[in-house]
Amino acid sequence: MDKYGLVGKNISYSFSKSYFEKKFAAEEIHARYQNFDLPSLADFREIVAHEKNLKGLNVTIPYKQAILPFLDQLDEQAAKIGAVNTIQVKNKKLVGYNTDCFGFMKSLFPLLEKQHTEALILGTGGASKAVAHALRSLGIEYKFVSRNPSKNDLSYDQITKEVLEKHFLIVNCTPLGTHPNLDEAPALPYEFLDHRHLLYDLVYNPPLTTFLANGKVKGCKIYNGQKMLEYQAERSWEIWNED
């Protein structure tokens, strides 16, 4: 039986396992999907070597960037992004891909309005790299916002009314607000948001995070990460099953 799985840390909540198990049942696919919940990547190679019939893996927080040295090859787009969320196992070689970019772009595009020309990306982890690549492809300028900003990034303290009146797209790439920490949200001055803003949260559990709820009461357009995950999962499946 073919086997697939998810590599991450503290991933019992994950979307991927339930999504693929439902897909396998609905489409009568004879396969298994397993969570590989790893405290570190030290044993990653050994685990992969001992798994029989392993065809592909997804990768999630916090390993989308840290996984790169363990791979034999990188897809061109994944190399440009600098993060991997999908691994194809072929002829005992591990090839890294990024389907987050595809999923984000496909889900974002129908939501865009004329004022969405500049964006704030909250967080600087692996998912934020895919979001940035997608925004570049769409011609949208962006700034990263971080608690520990590097030279060209913004800190949360620098997000003023003036900044928000220029950046009408805000994408949360942090895990803040994920179940069970439902009350957490990025530290923004939400009082300066209005109907022109689009708030996109990569978090999908719960469907309405505190970040999105704060935007909703100000009249913002809001959107969570569920569709992005579905699109990226289906793209992963295509990659794993390419000849």
CORGINOR-V310684 format. One record per residue. N is the residue number from 0. OMEGA is omega in degrees with one decimal (none if undefined). D_CENTER is the distance of its C-alpha to the mean C-alpha in Angstrom with 1 decimal. Layout:
# CORGINOR-V310684
N:OMEGA:D_CENTER
N:OMEGA:D_CENTER
This chain:
# CORGINOR-V310684
0:177.5:28.5
1:-176.5:25.3
2:177.5:22.6
3:-179.0:18.8
4:-179.9:16.6
5:176.1:13.6
6:178.7:13.8
7:-179.4:12.7
8:-176.8:14.7
9:-170.1:15.8
10:-179.5:13.9
11:-179.0:16.7
12:-161.6:14.8
13:176.6:12.2
14:-166.0:11.7
15:-175.4:12.0
16:-179.2:15.6
17:-180.0:17.1
18:-176.9:15.5
19:176.4:17.1
20:176.3:20.2
21:179.2:20.8
22:-178.9:20.3
23:-179.8:22.7
24:-176.0:25.2
25:-175.3:25.2
26:179.2:25.6
27:177.3:27.9
28:-177.5:25.9
29:-175.9:27.4
30:177.6:24.5
31:176.5:22.9
32:-174.3:19.4
33:171.7:19.3
34:172.2:17.2
35:-176.1:17.9
36:-171.1:17.6
37:176.1:18.6
38:173.4:19.9
39:179.9:19.7
40:-175.5:19.3
41:-176.4:23.1
42:-173.6:23.8
43:-177.7:21.0
44:-178.7:23.4
45:178.9:26.1
46:-179.2:24.1
47:-178.1:23.0
48:-176.2:26.6
49:-179.8:28.0
50:178.9:25.9
51:175.7:28.0
52:177.7:26.7
53:-175.8:23.1
54:-176.7:21.5
55:179.6:17.8
56:164.2:14.9
57:179.1:11.3
58:179.7:9.9
59:-178.6:7.8
60:3.4:8.7
61:-167.0:10.9
62:-174.8:11.7
63:175.5:9.3
64:-176.7:12.0
65:-177.1:14.9
66:-171.0:15.0
67:-178.2:16.2
68:-177.9:19.9
69:-175.0:20.1
70:179.4:19.5
71:-173.5:22.5
72:177.3:21.0
73:168.7:18.0
74:-175.3:17.4
75:-179.0:18.4
76:178.3:15.1
77:178.2:13.2
78:178.6:16.1
79:-178.5:15.9
80:-178.8:12.3
81:178.9:13.1
82:-177.5:10.1
83:173.6:10.0
84:-179.1:8.1
85:177.9:11.3
86:173.5:14.9
87:177.4:18.0
88:-174.1:21.1
89:-178.3:24.1
90:178.9:27.6
91:175.8:26.4
92:-180.0:24.2
93:-178.3:20.4
94:-175.4:18.7
95:177.7:15.1
96:173.2:13.0
97:177.2:9.6
98:174.8:8.8
99:-179.3:5.4
100:178.5:8.0
101:-177.4:10.3
102:179.6:8.6
103:-177.0:7.8
104:-178.4:11.3
105:-179.3:13.0
106:-178.3:12.1
107:-168.9:12.8
108:-178.8:16.0
109:-176.1:18.3
110:-170.9:17.7
111:174.3:18.8
112:-170.4:22.3
113:-178.3:24.7
114:-175.8:24.0
115:-177.6:20.3
116:178.3:21.1
117:-173.0:19.7
118:167.1:16.5
119:175.5:15.5
120:-178.1:12.0
121:-177.5:12.1
122:-177.3:11.2
123:178.4:11.4
124:-175.9:9.2
125:-179.1:7.4
126:-178.8:4.1
127:178.8:7.2
128:177.8:9.0
129:178.0:7.3
130:179.7:7.8
131:179.1:11.2
132:178.9:12.1
133:179.9:11.6
134:175.8:13.7
135:-179.5:16.2
136:-179.7:16.7
137:179.4:17.4
138:-179.6:19.8
139:177.4:18.2
140:-176.4:19.0
141:171.0:16.8
142:172.3:17.3
143:174.0:15.1
144:-174.4:16.2
145:173.3:16.5
146:177.3:18.9
147:-171.4:20.0
148:170.5:20.0
149:-167.8:21.1
150:-174.0:23.8
151:-179.4:22.1
152:174.1:19.6
153:169.1:20.6
154:179.6:21.1
155:178.5:20.7
156:-178.2:24.6
157:179.5:24.6
158:-177.4:22.9
159:174.6:26.2
160:-179.0:27.5
161:178.5:28.1
162:-178.5:24.5
163:177.4:23.2
164:177.6:26.0
165:-175.9:24.6
166:-174.2:20.8
167:172.9:20.4
168:179.6:16.6
169:-176.1:14.5
170:177.2:10.7
171:177.6:9.8
172:176.2:6.9
173:176.6:9.3
174:-177.0:9.9
175:179.2:13.2
176:178.1:14.6
177:174.6:13.0
178:9.2:16.0
179:-176.9:18.5
180:-167.6:18.3
181:-175.7:18.6
182:-178.1:20.6
183:177.4:18.3
184:175.5:16.9
185:-174.0:16.4
186:179.1:20.0
187:172.4:20.7
188:-172.7:24.1
189:-177.9:23.1
190:-178.4:26.8
191:177.2:26.5
192:175.4:24.0
193:-172.3:25.5
194:-179.2:25.2
195:-176.0:24.1
196:170.3:20.7
197:176.9:17.5
198:179.9:15.1
199:-178.9:11.6
200:177.0:9.6
201:174.7:6.1
202:-178.8:8.3
203:-179.8:10.3
204:13.1:13.1
205:179.4:15.3
206:177.3:15.1
207:178.4:16.8
208:175.9:15.7
209:175.4:18.2
210:179.9:16.3
211:179.6:16.6
212:177.7:20.1
213:177.2:21.3
214:-177.5:20.4
215:-178.6:22.0
216:176.6:25.3
217:177.1:25.5
218:-179.7:25.2
219:166.6:21.7
220:-176.4:19.8
221:-177.1:16.8
222:179.2:13.8
223:-170.4:11.2
224:-175.3:8.0
225:-177.8:10.3
226:177.1:11.2
227:-179.7:7.9
228:179.1:7.6
229:179.7:11.2
230:-178.4:11.3
231:178.4:8.9
232:179.3:11.0
233:176.8:14.1
234:175.2:13.5
235:-179.8:13.1
236:177.9:16.4
237:-179.8:18.1
238:-179.2:17.4
239:-173.9:18.7
240:174.5:21.7
241:178.3:22.7
242:none:26.2
